[in-house]
Each structure stands twice: as structure tokens, then as C-alpha cells.
Amino acid sequence: MAVDGKWEIVINSPLGAQKASLDVATNGTALTGTQQAAQGSGPLENGKVDGNNVSWSAKISSPMPLTLDFTGTVDGDKLSGSVKAGSFGSFPFTGNRV
């Protein structure tokens, strides 16, 4: 399943709905791109694609420096999964292709 392109995601965190934009591309099983959000923007790290499954890490700077670890599944123009926020636990996210 092609994940390449632009996505808008919403993370359902204890601080409320957190929106982010993804611009991603695949090369074999590697997932690369950028994530932009009010909490911080930058390149994706450790991005992987395995069939419909995707995973990546992204760093944020607000409310504190933290690495978010995403795992999800692509279903057409929909993306859903969970994001682990260090010792704060895991939260669900959903997204749509733009």
C-alpha cells in the first residue's frame, strides 16, 4: 500500500487533540520525510514500511523535548495507529491523505 504523499494526522493525547502534517516517501522498506506540528518539526527517523504497516519516530520540543514513536496501518487514504510518548504512555492517532 503506497503511503507516499502528504497526510494530516491527529494525536489524541491527554493535552487534547494534537495536529501534525506529514510529507513522506518510501524507498523499498524505508520511510523518509518530515513531520510538522506546533510542538516541533523535523525529519522522520527510523522510518519503515512493511506492507500496510508503517513506523517512524519524530522529535518534538514542546511542551518538553521528547521523541514520539509512531506505529500505524495505511488503509487507502486513511492512516491509524498509536504513538508512544516516552514514559507518558501511548496514545491513538488517526490521519487522512491530503
N, C-alpha and C positions, 0 to 999 in steps of 0.2 A: 504494500500500500504506500503510495507516494505521500510523504509528509512535507516535501519541498514547498516553500511559499511563505506567505505571511499569515499569522494567526493572532487572534485576540483571546487571551485566557483570563479567567477569574479564579483566584485562590480564595477559598472560604476559610479564613483564619480567625483566631479569637479577636483580632483587631478589626474584624469586618471583612467585606469583600475587597480584595486587593487585585487591581487590574494590571496586566502586563501585555506587551506586544512581543511576538517572536517573529524573526525573519530567518528561516532555516533552509538548509540544503543538505542533501545526502550525497555521499561518495562511497559506494559499496555499503558497508555496515557502519560507516562513520556519519555522525550528525554534527554539522557545524552551523554557526550563525550567531545572532545576537538576541539578547533579551533586553527590553526597555521597560522600566517601571518607575514610579515615583520614588520607590525605595532604593533604586540604584539600577544602573545599566551597564552592560558589558557583554563580552563574548561568552558563548556557551562553552562549557568544559566537559570533558569525558562523555561527549555525545555518542549514542549508539542507536542503531536501528536493527531490529530483528523481526522481520515480517511486519505485523501491525503494531509491534511493541517498540516504544521509544524510551530513552532515558537521557538525562543530561543534568549538569549542575550549573548553577548561576549564583554569583555573589551579589549581595545587597549591602548597602551601607547604612540604611535607616530601618528601624529605629536603632539598630546596632549592626556592626559588621557581622555577617553571617553567610554561610554557604547553604543554598537551598538545593536539595537533591530531588529531582523530578523523575517519576516513572509513570508512563501512560500508554494508552492504546488509541490508535488512529482508526476511525470508522468513517470513511468517506471524507466529509468536510467537518467532522466532529473529532474532538480530542478530549480525553478524560483520564484521570488518574489521581495520584497523590503526590504530595510534596513533603519531604522530611525537612524540618527546620531545626536541625541540631537537637539539643536537649528539650526543645519546646514541643516535640512530637510531630505527628504527621497530620496533614490537612488535605481535603479533597480539592481538586481543581477541574474545571471544565473549560473548553475552548471551541472556537469556530474559525474556520478558514476565512480570511478576509478577501 
